[in-house]
Amino acid sequence: MFYKNFLKIFFDFLISFLMFIILSPILIFITIFLFFSNEGKPFFTQNRPGKNEKIFKLIKFKTMNDKTNEKGELLPDEKRLTKIGKFIRKTSLDEIPQLINVIKGDMSLIGPRPLLLEYLELYNQNQKKRHNVKPGITGWAQVNGRNAISWEKKFELDVWYVENISFLLDLKIIFLTIKKVFKSEGISSDNSATMEKFKGTF
């Protein structure tokens, strides 16, 4: 498909580069603010699987502190999510640094979200199809529930997107993403501040 193999790659680089320049004042301001509020750690980086399960380093703004319990283990997400971090997540500003991942070619603007490496061995054969394309900053699952839907439903939406990629679908996802960001929908699951970990489909 011409769009999937050529135009999408071109649009990803061009749009993300322009957005990075336009949003750079906001990026610089948040970086400075988080540098002081997170003890010199404004960014969160983590290895994630990309297209064909190739590992890359995801970059986001750091919205949680590193507080641990008496055993040295990190506290639950909801206890580490800072006040400024909660605002940044609610407004999806934490995703801005991923424009760098798109410019580098690790990610796409639109595609299945890049998840934890530990989930790779938990996917069934159909769910693995989500790695047939580059992961995205936003995607079909994000505009249809994000963290408020089950993992199974999320993967079902991811695979549907992979099998139905088109320019019009990507355009629709962009407009729905803007709407979701302004309405702050689907940021959390029903039971936690962040999405609970995937434990496999049974």
C-alpha positions in Angstrom: 0.0 0.0 0.0 1.5 3.3 -1.1 0.2 5.3 1.9 1.3 2.7 4.5 4.8 2.2 3.0 5.7 5.6 1.8 3.4 8.6 2.5 2.8 7.6 6.1 6.6 7.6 6.8 7.0 11.0 5.0 4.0 12.6 6.9 5.3 11.2 10.2 8.7 12.9 9.8 7.4 16.2 8.4 4.5 16.7 10.9 6.5 15.6 13.9 9.4 17.8 13.0 7.1 20.8 12.6 5.2 20.0 15.8 8.5 19.7 17.7 9.5 23.2 16.6 6.1 24.7 17.3 5.8 23.1 20.7 9.5 23.6 21.7 8.7 26.6 24.0 6.2 24.4 25.9 8.7 21.5 25.9 11.5 23.7 27.3 9.2 25.1 30.0 7.9 21.7 31.2 11.5 20.3 31.1 12.8 23.1 33.4 9.8 22.8 35.7 10.1 19.0 36.0 13.9 19.3 36.4 13.3 21.0 39.7 10.2 19.2 40.9 11.6 15.7 40.1 15.1 16.2 41.5 16.9 16.7 38.2 14.9 14.0 36.3 12.5 15.7 33.9 12.3 12.7 31.5 11.3 9.1 31.8 13.0 6.6 29.4 12.3 2.9 29.0 13.0 0.2 26.4 9.9 -0.7 24.5 9.2 -3.1 21.5 8.6 -1.4 18.2 7.9 -2.7 14.7 8.7 -6.4 14.4 9.4 -6.3 18.2 12.6 -4.3 17.6 13.6 -2.6 20.9 13.9 1.1 21.1 14.1 3.7 24.0 10.8 5.5 24.6 11.0 9.0 26.0 8.3 10.8 27.9 8.0 13.5 30.5 8.4 12.0 34.0 5.0 12.2 35.8 5.8 9.9 38.8 8.5 10.1 41.5 10.8 7.3 42.5 9.5 6.8 46.1 10.0 3.3 47.5 8.8 1.2 50.5 10.9 -0.1 53.3 12.1 -3.0 51.1 13.3 -0.6 48.4 10.5 -1.5 46.0 8.7 1.2 44.1 5.4 2.3 45.5 2.2 1.7 43.4 1.7 4.1 40.5 -1.2 6.0 42.2 1.1 6.8 45.1 4.0 8.0 43.0 1.9 10.1 40.6 2.7 13.8 41.4 0.3 16.6 41.3 2.0 18.3 38.4 2.4 14.8 36.8 -1.3 14.2 37.1 -2.0 17.5 35.3 0.6 16.6 32.6 -0.9 13.2 32.0 -4.5 14.6 32.0 -3.5 17.0 29.2 -1.4 14.4 27.4 1.6 16.8 27.6 3.8 13.9 28.8 3.6 12.5 25.2 5.3 15.5 23.5 8.9 14.1 23.8 7.8 11.1 21.8 8.0 13.4 18.7 11.7 12.7 19.0 11.0 9.0 18.7 8.9 9.6 15.6 11.6 11.9 14.0 14.2 9.1 14.7 11.9 6.6 13.0 11.3 4.4 16.0 7.6 5.4 16.2 4.7 6.7 14.1 2.3 9.5 15.0 -0.5 6.9 14.8 -0.3 3.2 15.6 -0.7 0.8 18.6 0.9 2.2 21.7 4.4 0.7 22.6 3.9 -1.4 25.7 6.2 -3.1 28.2 8.8 -5.7 27.1 7.4 -8.2 29.6 4.1 -8.3 27.7 5.7 -9.8 24.6 5.6 -13.4 25.9 2.0 -12.9 27.0 0.4 -12.0 23.7 -1.5 -14.6 21.7 -0.8 -15.0 18.0 -3.5 -12.5 17.0 -2.4 -9.9 19.5 1.2 -10.1 18.2 0.0 -8.5 15.0 0.1 -5.2 16.7 3.8 -5.3 16.2 3.5 -5.5 12.4 3.6 -1.7 12.2 5.4 1.0 14.1 3.9 1.9 17.5 2.3 5.3 17.7 1.9 8.3 20.0 -1.9 7.9 19.5 -4.0 5.2 17.9 -7.3 3.6 17.3 -7.5 2.1 20.8 -6.6 5.5 22.4 -9.5 7.2 20.7 -11.9 4.4 21.7 -11.3 4.2 25.4 -7.6 4.4 26.0 -7.0 3.2 29.6 -10.7 2.9 30.4 -11.2 -0.3 28.3 -9.9 -3.8 28.9 -6.6 -5.1 27.6 -8.4 -7.6 25.3 -10.5 -4.8 23.8 -7.5 -2.6 23.4 -5.6 -5.3 21.5 -8.6 -6.1 19.4 -8.7 -2.4 18.3 -4.9 -2.4 17.7 -5.1 -5.4 15.4 -8.1 -3.9 13.6 -6.1 -0.8 12.9 -3.1 -2.7 11.6 -5.3 -4.5 9.2 -7.2 -1.4 8.0 -4.5 1.4 7.9 -5.5 4.2 5.5 -5.0 7.9 5.2 -8.6 8.7 6.0 -8.5 6.4 9.1 -5.4 8.2 10.4 -7.0 11.6 9.7 -10.0 10.5 11.7 -7.8 9.3 14.6 -6.0 12.7 14.7 -9.3 14.6 15.0 -10.6 12.2 17.6 -7.4 12.5 19.6 -7.7 16.3 19.7 -11.2 15.9 21.0 -10.2 13.3 23.6 -7.3 15.5 24.8 -9.6 18.5 25.3 -12.2 16.4 27.1 -9.5 14.4 29.1 -11.3 11.1 28.5 -10.0 7.6 29.3 -6.8 8.7 31.1 -7.2 6.1 33.9 -8.8 2.7 34.3 -11.7 2.3 36.7 -9.6 0.8 39.4 -6.3 2.7 39.4 -4.6 6.0 38.5 -2.9 4.3 35.6 -3.6 1.2 33.5 -3.3 -2.1 35.4 -0.6 -4.5 34.1 -1.5 -7.0 31.4 -1.4 -10.6 32.7 -2.2 -12.5 29.6 -5.5 -13.6 27.9 -7.1 -16.6 29.4 
